């Protein structure tokens, strides 16, 4: 499988125009500051880009970031501008042709960013075997990836390695492709379907299970959109399956619970996060307006209090009283509430 992917992205594809679907190139609308950052990227790096979303976590100034499957280096060089000269970006890729493009433009970007020293480096390696590289455990503030984990034959190992390398409170923030069902093995073994980021896609529920197993309790969906396939031959093979491009954030917070529990807590966003002064979107379902008391479950409380976001919030409440499942977080009391009567004189039956 690795050889097929390297052949597809290293030799068969010469630019993003050679892709047969939009599964690997579905950027959403870009904010102005990101367009400005992209305008500084070398043209060859942009032409060799095959990502599926915007890997753009907030508050990265001074951060140390690892990019899994960095390819030609587009996202690394965008992040290099956002983390600043004191930050650091490390890209990992297994395709020699892609790494050659990325590394050949290191000094070009250093000069373009007016840095005295480059804050970007690249290593050849497999994202399932990061323990074989010179990457210390608990050393990264953030790990990002852009439409690459679906190309891995061992996605569970990728998640486990990411968890090992993140600092406590760190975050895996990545875009990828997901399916509405499990993909049959015959499609997984099809080099074209796999290379086009389709047949390697995880069934979304399996992704949630693997994330929790790796230690990333309560994965949060940031945004998503359906993938359209315009190629008739590919539709004929796999058109009965629905695919989605989605961005998730997974926090390394061992105290998170498997469900969203209600402790009567709330937060108030103070503002101050660059480019998100009035509203901060933790995920698709948590749009937190500045200055407004915002009730949260215990997991959301911890995600904000025990991560880089803590200085930008006021926190209300503690852990003294539990009120059950937090309403609206995807689960509720499963028992029938109809016919409830006083139990003062009732038996167990």
N, C-alpha and C positions, 0 to 999 in steps of 0.2 A: 504493500500500500504506500509506504514512504517513497519507493522508487517511482510509482505511478504519479504521485503528486509532484515530485521533483521534475519529472519529465514534462508534466503538463505546464507547470509554472516557470520552469527554467528554459525549456526549449520550444514547446508548441506555441505558447502565448508570447507575443512580442509586445503587445500593449493591451490595455483594458478593452480596446475596440474588438479584440479577437474573441472575447467571451460570448457565449451563445445565449446566455440569459442575464437578467439583471440581479441575480441572487447575490453576486459578490460585489455589486456596485450600486448600492441603493442609498446614497447619501441623502439626508433630509436637508431642508433649507439651512443655510449657514449664517450664523451671526456675523456682523461686520468685522469684529476683531479676528475671527477665524479666517475669513477671506483674506484679511491683511497678512496673517501668518502664512497662509498658503501661497501668497504672491511672492514670498521669499524663497520658495522651494525650487530647486533645480528642475528643469523641464523633463529630463530623463527620469528622475525619481517619480514625478507625477504620472508619466506615461506608463510606468510599470506598477502602478497602484491597483490592487485588486480587492480592496476592503469592502465591507457591507454596511457601514454606518459611521457615525461620528463618535469616536472614542474621545470624549471631551469631559473628563471629571473636573469638578470645581476645586478651587483652592489648591493649586499645585505649585505655587511659588516656593522655590527652595526644596522641592520634594525630590526623592530618589525613586525613579519609575522604571519598571521592567516591561518591555513590549514583547509579548509572545507571538512569534511568527511575524517579525517586523518587515519582511520582504525587502522592497527597495528603500525603505526607511522614511517614507512620507510622514507617517504619524510620529516617528521619533523626532524628526526635524521640526514638526509643528510643536510638539511637547517641549522640545529644547528651548523654544522661544518663551513658552509659558512658565517653565520652571525657573528661568533666569540663569545667569552665569553660575550662580552658587548651587543650582540644582544639578541633577544627573539623570541621564536617560540611557538605558542599556537595551539594545535590540538583540533578539535571539531568532535565528532562522536556520533551516537545514538546506536551503537551496543555494548552491554556490553562485549561480548566475545573478540571483537577486542580491546576495551579500556583496558581490563585486560592485554592483551599481551603488548600493548604499555607502560602502566604504570609500569609493572613489570620489565622493563629493563631501567628505567630512570637512576638509579645509575650506571648500567653497562656502559652506554654510557658516563655519566659524567666522569667516570674514564678513559674510552677509549680515550676521547678527552682531557684528562688532565685538566679539568676545576675544579676550586675550588667549584663552585656551578652550578647546572644544569640550563641551559637556556631554557629548554623545560617543558611545562606543558600540561595537557589534561583536557578537560571538556566533560561531557556527555550532549548532546543536539541535537536539530534538526536545520539544516542549514536554514530552512525557518523561524525559530523563535529565531534568535540570540539575539533579544531584551529581551528575558527572562533570558539571561546569564549575568554574570558580565563582560561585554565588553563595555567600554565607546565609544561613538560616536567619529569619527575623530581621532582614536587612533592607527591605523595600517598603516605602510608604504606600505605594500604589503599584498594581500590576494591571496592564491593559492588554487587550487583544482585539483584533479587527477581522472577523470572518475567517478565523484560522482553526479554532478548536474543533469545528465540525470536520476538518480534514485529518484530525488525529485518529488513529485506530484504537487508542486507549484514553478516552476522555476522562475516566475516573482518575488515572495517574496524573493527568494535567492538573486537575483540580487539587489533588493531594499535594503536588509539588508547589503549586501557587500558595496554598495555605502555609506550607512549611517556610516559604521565603518571605512572607509578609510579616511586618511588625505587628504586635498586638494593637488592635484598633485600625489596622490597615485595611485596604480595600482592593478587591478584584473587580474592575470595571471594564466590561467588554461587550462588544456587539457580535452576534452570530446568527446562524440560520437554524430554525426549529421547525419540526413537522407536527401535524395534528394526529399522527399515529406512528407506530414503529415501522421503519423501512425494511422491506424484505431483503434478504441476503443477496439475491440475484441483482438487485439494483445497487447495493453497496459495492459489489464487485465490478460494476461497470465504470471504467476509468473516466469516461466523459461525464457521466452523471455525478461522480464523486468529485472530479476536478471543478465542476461548475457549482460546487458548494451545495448540492441538493441531497444526494443519497447518503452523505455522511451526517446529515442533520439528525440531532437527537429528537425523539418524541419529547415534547415539553415537560410532561410529567416525570419521565425518566431523568431529565435534567435536574429537576427539583430534588428527586431522591438522591442522585449522585452528589449534588451540592451539599446536602445535609450530611451524607455519609462522610464526605471529606472534611467536615467541620464548619462549613458555611451554612449555619442555621438561618432560616428565613430569608432566602434569596429575594431581592426586590426588583421587579420589572420597572425600568425607567421609561422606555417607550418602545413601540413596535409598529410594524406595518406589513401588510400582506405582500408577498412576492409574486410578480407577474412573469409568466414564461411565454415569450412570443415565438419560440422556436417550435415548429410543428412536430418535428421528429422527437424532441424531448417530451413534448406534451403527450405524444402517442405512447411513450414509455411510462411516464410517471405523473401524468396530468390528473389522475384521480386523487392525488395526495396534495393537501394544502400546505404551503410553506410560508414562513414568516421571518422577517428580519427583526431582531429584538435586541435591546440593550439591557443588561442586568448589572446590578451592583451587589456584591457579596462581601460582607464584613467579617473580619477575623475577630469575633467576639464570642468566646466560649460560653459566656453566661446567657446568651440568647436562648429563648424557649422555643419549643417546636410549634407553638401556636401564639397568637397575639393575645396576651392576657391583660386585663384591665386592673390597674392599681390606682385609678383616679388621678392620673398624672396629666400634665399639660406642659407645653413649651411656648415661649414667645420669641419670635425671630427678631433680633435687634437690627438686622440689616448689616451691610458691610462686606458681604461676599461679592467680589468683583463680578460685574455683569449680571448680578442677581440681587440688586439693591432692594427691590420692592417685594419680590416673591422668590422663595427658594423651593425648588421641586426636589424633594428627597427621592421620590419615585413617582410612578404614574398616579398613585392614589394619595399622595401627601404633598399638596400644593399649599405651602405655608406662607401666609401674608405677613409682612412686616408689622410688628406692633400688636398683633391680634392673638389673644389666648387661643391656643390650638390643642385640644385634647389628643393625647396619643396613648398607644399601648406601651407596655413595658419594653418591648423590643425596639420600637422607634425611639423611645426615651434613651435607651442605651446607645443606639446607633449615633445619636446626636451628641450625647454627653461623653462618650468614651472614644471619640474619633477627632479628627482635625476640625470638625464643625463646632466643637464645644464652646469656643470663645464668642460665638455669634448668637448664642441663645441664652435665655433665662429659663430655668427649670423649676417647675412647680410640682410639689408632692414628693412622696417617698415610697417606700415599699412596705408600709405597715399594714395596709388593708388590701385584700384581693377581692375584686368584684365579679370575677368570672371572665368569660371570653369577651374581648373587646368587640363591640358591635360593629359590623360592616367590614371586618377583616377576613372574610372568606369562610368563616365557620361560626356556628352558633349552637346553642343547646339542642341536641338531636331529639329530645324527648317531647312527646305530644303534650302541649300545655292546656288543651281543652279538657273541661270537666274537673279542673283542680278545685277541691273543696277543703274545708278545714280538716286537719289531721289530728286534732286534739284527742279524739277518742277512737281513732282508727287503728287497725292492726296492719301487719305487713302485707296483707292480701285484701 
